[in-house]
């Protein structure tokens, strides 16, 4: 079975919030009957430079990750505790009834064994 060769993925991907520059010769669709002005073209090299992070962007990303490492575990734990507490509150009455029934049955069985042992 052949596997596809792995290609290293770029560190950053363009997002939908990035502005895409149109080639110089293109003209946008008309708005209110008037065509939009042409947008200056950019070279592929310029576009590639815009997608690679700068040292400042790398430092900001590293700082955000450090901050997340400090804050995120506690926030996730608090959220999980909240959900567990809500489920336990809803489940507690049913659990109490079930435990009470089990304890009653165990006591009944123990009393029955004791009575059987005492009979000659």
WORA-V82944 format. One line per field, one symbol per residue. phi: phi as a letter, one per 40 degrees, with the letter a starting at -180 (. if undefined). psi: psi as a letter, one per 40 degrees, with the letter a starting at -180 (. if undefined). burial: # if it has 16 or more other ideal C-beta (glycine too) atoms within 10 Angstrom, else .. Layout:
phi=???
psi=???
burial=???
This chain:
phi=.cbcccbccccbbcbcccccccdcccbcccbfgbcccccccbccccccccccccccccccccccccccccccdccccccccccccccccccddccccccccccccccdcccccccccccc
psi=hiiihhhhiidiiiieeihhhiideihiiihfehiiiihiiiidddddddehiiddddddddddddddddddddddddddddddddddddddddddddddddddddddddddddddddh.
burial=........................................................................................................................
